[in-house]
Every structure is written in structure tokens, then in C-alpha cells.
Amino acid sequence: MNQRRPWHQRVGPARRRLTRAERYYERALDYYTRGRLDDALADLDAALAEAPRHAEITAARGLVLLQQGYDDD
């Protein structure tokens, strides 16, 4: 008896293309881990221009600013 597998088991894991904001964000994280805070901040600003309401990007930007010594009282 030859049974067919469901379609999702035949095609494997779904892969989608990253959005421009996600690509900027990923590169910013790489810059951050290398200590290149100015480059990370520039990419996070570019990511926020593409996705202004993205909470993860906003939080990462705040983290970079704190690392740079920025304190907005």
C-alpha cells in the first residue's frame, strides 16, 4: 500500500525571504557583537525607517544607545 505523505512533509521546512528591515537588523546584531556600535546603530536606524513599529528593533537600538553611554533622563 503506497500512502502519500502530507504536502508539508514533502516540501520540507518553509523558507521565506527576509524583509529589508530584518536584513538590517541581522547585520546590526552582527556589528553589535563585534563592538561596532556606530555601525549597529546606523543599521538599526535604517531598519526602523523600514519598519517603524518593530519592537525588537526599537529595543536593540535602545541597548546600543545605552552601551554608547546615552542616557535620556
C-alpha positions as CSV (number, residue, x, y, z in Angstrom):
1,M,0.0,0.0,0.0
2,N,1.6,3.3,-1.1
3,Q,0.5,6.2,1.0
4,R,1.3,9.7,0.2
5,R,2.7,12.0,2.8
6,P,1.0,15.3,3.5
7,W,2.3,18.2,1.4
8,H,4.1,19.9,4.3
9,Q,6.2,16.7,4.9
10,R,7.2,16.6,1.3
11,V,8.4,20.1,0.8
12,G,10.5,20.4,4.0
13,P,10.7,23.4,6.2
14,A,9.3,26.6,4.9
15,R,11.8,29.3,4.0
16,R,10.9,32.8,3.4
17,R,12.9,35.8,2.3
18,L,13.9,38.3,5.0
19,T,12.4,41.7,4.7
20,R,14.8,44.7,4.2
21,A,14.2,45.7,7.9
22,E,15.1,42.1,9.0
23,R,18.3,42.2,7.0
24,Y,19.4,45.5,8.5
25,Y,18.5,44.1,12.0
26,E,20.5,40.9,11.5
27,R,23.5,42.9,10.3
28,A,23.2,45.3,13.2
29,L,23.3,42.4,15.6
30,D,26.5,41.2,14.0
31,Y,28.0,44.6,14.3
32,Y,26.9,44.8,17.9
33,T,28.6,41.5,18.8
34,R,31.8,42.8,17.2
35,G,31.7,46.0,19.2
36,R,31.0,48.2,16.1
37,L,28.3,50.2,17.9
38,D,28.1,53.1,15.4
39,D,27.6,50.7,12.5
40,A,25.0,48.8,14.5
41,L,23.1,52.0,15.3
42,A,23.1,53.1,11.7
43,D,21.7,49.7,10.6
44,L,19.1,49.8,13.3
45,D,18.0,53.3,12.2
46,A,17.7,52.0,8.7
47,A,15.7,49.0,9.9
48,L,13.3,51.4,11.8
49,A,12.9,53.5,8.7
50,E,11.6,50.4,7.0
51,A,9.5,49.1,10.0
52,P,9.0,51.9,12.4
53,R,6.8,49.9,14.9
54,H,9.0,46.9,15.2
55,A,9.5,46.4,18.9
56,E,12.6,44.2,18.7
57,I,14.5,46.7,16.6
58,T,13.5,49.5,18.9
59,A,14.7,47.6,21.9
60,A,18.0,46.7,20.2
61,R,18.5,50.4,19.3
62,G,18.0,51.3,23.0
63,L,20.5,48.8,24.0
64,V,23.1,50.2,21.6
65,L,22.5,53.7,22.8
66,L,22.9,52.6,26.4
67,Q,26.2,50.9,25.5
68,Q,27.3,54.1,24.0
69,G,26.6,56.0,27.2
70,Y,23.5,57.7,26.0
71,D,21.1,58.4,28.9
72,D,17.8,60.2,28.2
73,D,16.6,61.3,31.6
